[in-house]
Amino acid sequence: MKSLYLRIYLTVVAALALFALGSTWLFQQEVQRERTRQEAQVGERVAAWAELIQRSLPPADAPAADQASALREWSQRLRLAIALDSADGVRIGASDAYLRRTADADAPRGLPVRAKDLPEPRLRLVGRATRPSDAEIAANPRARSATLRVAERTQA
């Protein structure tokens, strides 16, 4: 009788595990489909905006002030942070939203982090890491994975 209960229990556990795996797989597939669809929509919108802005901006030989004012106007219409660079990489103009976003101290992810912006470390390593000797490992086998590091607190 115990063997029958065990078999029933194991069958139920196996069925639940298969259901969990199957539903997780289906969920992942649906998330991937949705992500692909969203990325395609965003790509189409960005391409349409880029074409619209490109057609509405003054020509490349127009004065930079005219190009910058047209860029700011389109930035306000589309409610986007936009910057315009020349072919040689010189910034011609940028929207107010773009300037605020790049000047903000709490900038969003993806912007470069500079070493000078990082806080000074609170600890400074002293010397090198010390590993246990063969004699210590022989006396205590659990010591073989140990590493001793010494750090000194800084003024920060």
C-alpha positions as CSV (number, residue, x, y, z in Angstrom):
1,M,0.0,0.0,0.0
2,K,2.9,2.4,0.8
3,S,4.3,1.7,-2.6
4,L,1.1,2.7,-4.3
5,Y,0.9,6.0,-2.3
6,L,4.5,6.7,-3.3
7,R,3.8,6.1,-6.9
8,I,0.8,8.3,-6.9
9,Y,2.7,11.0,-5.1
10,L,5.6,10.8,-7.5
11,T,3.2,10.9,-10.5
12,V,1.5,14.1,-9.1
13,V,4.9,15.7,-8.4
14,A,6.1,14.8,-11.9
15,A,2.9,16.2,-13.5
16,L,3.2,19.4,-11.6
17,A,6.9,19.8,-12.5
18,L,6.1,19.3,-16.2
19,F,3.2,21.8,-16.0
20,A,5.5,24.3,-14.3
21,L,8.2,23.8,-17.0
22,G,5.7,24.0,-19.8
23,S,4.0,27.1,-18.6
24,T,7.4,28.8,-18.0
25,W,8.5,27.9,-21.5
26,L,5.2,29.3,-22.9
27,F,5.6,32.4,-20.8
28,Q,9.1,33.0,-22.1
29,Q,8.1,32.5,-25.7
30,E,5.3,35.0,-25.3
31,V,7.6,37.6,-23.6
32,Q,10.1,37.1,-26.4
33,R,7.4,37.6,-29.1
34,E,6.1,40.7,-27.3
35,R,9.6,42.1,-27.0
36,T,10.3,41.6,-30.7
37,R,7.1,43.2,-31.7
38,Q,7.8,46.2,-29.4
39,E,11.3,46.6,-30.8
40,A,10.0,46.5,-34.3
41,Q,7.4,49.2,-33.5
42,V,9.9,51.4,-31.9
43,G,12.3,51.0,-34.8
44,E,9.6,51.9,-37.3
45,R,8.7,55.0,-35.2
46,V,12.2,56.1,-34.9
47,A,12.9,55.7,-38.6
48,A,9.7,57.6,-39.4
49,W,10.7,60.4,-37.0
50,A,14.2,60.5,-38.4
51,E,12.9,60.7,-42.0
52,L,10.4,63.4,-41.0
53,I,13.0,65.5,-39.3
54,Q,15.5,65.0,-42.0
55,R,13.1,66.2,-44.7
56,S,12.0,69.2,-42.5
57,L,15.4,70.4,-41.4
58,P,17.2,73.1,-43.5
59,P,19.8,71.7,-45.9
60,A,23.3,70.9,-44.7
61,D,24.7,74.1,-46.2
62,A,22.3,76.3,-44.2
63,P,23.5,78.3,-41.3
64,A,23.9,76.3,-38.0
65,A,21.6,78.7,-36.2
66,D,18.7,77.9,-38.6
67,Q,19.4,74.1,-38.2
68,A,19.5,74.4,-34.4
69,S,16.2,76.4,-34.2
70,A,14.5,73.9,-36.5
71,L,15.8,71.0,-34.4
72,R,14.5,72.6,-31.2
73,E,11.1,73.2,-32.8
74,W,10.8,69.5,-33.8
75,S,12.0,68.4,-30.4
76,Q,9.1,70.3,-28.8
77,R,6.6,68.9,-31.4
78,L,7.7,65.3,-30.8
79,R,8.5,65.7,-27.1
80,L,11.9,64.1,-27.7
81,A,15.4,64.9,-26.5
82,I,17.3,65.4,-29.8
83,A,20.8,66.5,-30.7
84,L,22.2,67.2,-34.2
85,D,25.8,66.7,-35.1
86,S,27.6,67.6,-38.3
87,A,29.3,65.0,-40.5
88,D,32.7,65.7,-38.8
89,G,31.2,65.1,-35.3
90,V,30.7,68.8,-34.2
91,R,27.5,69.4,-32.3
92,I,25.3,71.8,-34.3
93,G,22.4,72.0,-31.9
94,A,20.6,70.3,-29.1
95,S,17.1,70.5,-27.7
96,D,16.5,71.8,-24.2
97,A,15.4,68.4,-23.1
98,Y,18.6,66.9,-24.4
99,L,20.7,69.5,-22.6
100,R,18.8,68.9,-19.3
101,R,19.2,65.1,-19.6
102,T,22.9,65.3,-20.2
103,A,23.5,67.9,-17.5
104,D,21.4,66.1,-14.9
105,A,23.5,64.7,-12.0
106,D,21.0,61.8,-11.7
107,A,21.2,60.9,-15.4
108,P,19.5,57.8,-16.7
109,R,21.2,54.5,-17.3
110,G,23.4,54.2,-20.4
111,L,25.2,57.4,-20.0
112,P,29.0,57.0,-19.6
113,V,30.3,56.9,-16.0
114,R,33.6,58.7,-15.6
115,A,36.2,57.8,-13.0
116,K,36.3,61.3,-11.6
117,D,32.5,61.0,-10.9
118,L,32.9,57.9,-8.8
119,P,33.3,58.3,-5.0
120,E,36.7,57.7,-3.4
121,P,37.0,54.2,-2.1
122,R,36.6,53.8,1.7
123,L,39.2,51.0,1.8
124,R,42.7,50.6,0.4
125,L,44.3,47.2,0.0
126,V,47.5,46.6,1.9
127,G,49.9,43.9,0.6
128,R,48.8,40.9,-1.3
129,A,46.3,38.1,-0.6
130,T,47.6,35.4,1.7
131,R,46.7,31.7,1.0
132,P,47.1,28.9,3.7
133,S,50.3,26.9,3.7
134,D,50.4,23.2,2.9
135,A,50.9,22.4,6.6
136,E,47.8,24.4,7.5
137,I,45.7,22.7,4.8
138,A,47.0,19.3,6.0
139,A,45.9,20.1,9.5
140,N,42.6,21.7,8.4
141,P,41.3,20.6,4.9
142,R,38.6,23.3,5.0
143,A,41.3,26.0,5.0
144,R,42.3,25.3,1.3
145,S,39.7,27.8,0.0
146,A,40.5,30.5,2.5
147,T,42.2,33.8,1.4
148,L,43.3,36.5,3.8
149,R,43.2,40.1,2.6
150,V,44.2,43.2,4.6
151,A,42.5,46.6,4.0
152,E,43.1,50.0,5.5
153,R,40.3,52.5,6.0
154,T,40.8,55.8,4.1
155,Q,39.5,59.3,4.9
156,A,36.5,59.0,2.5
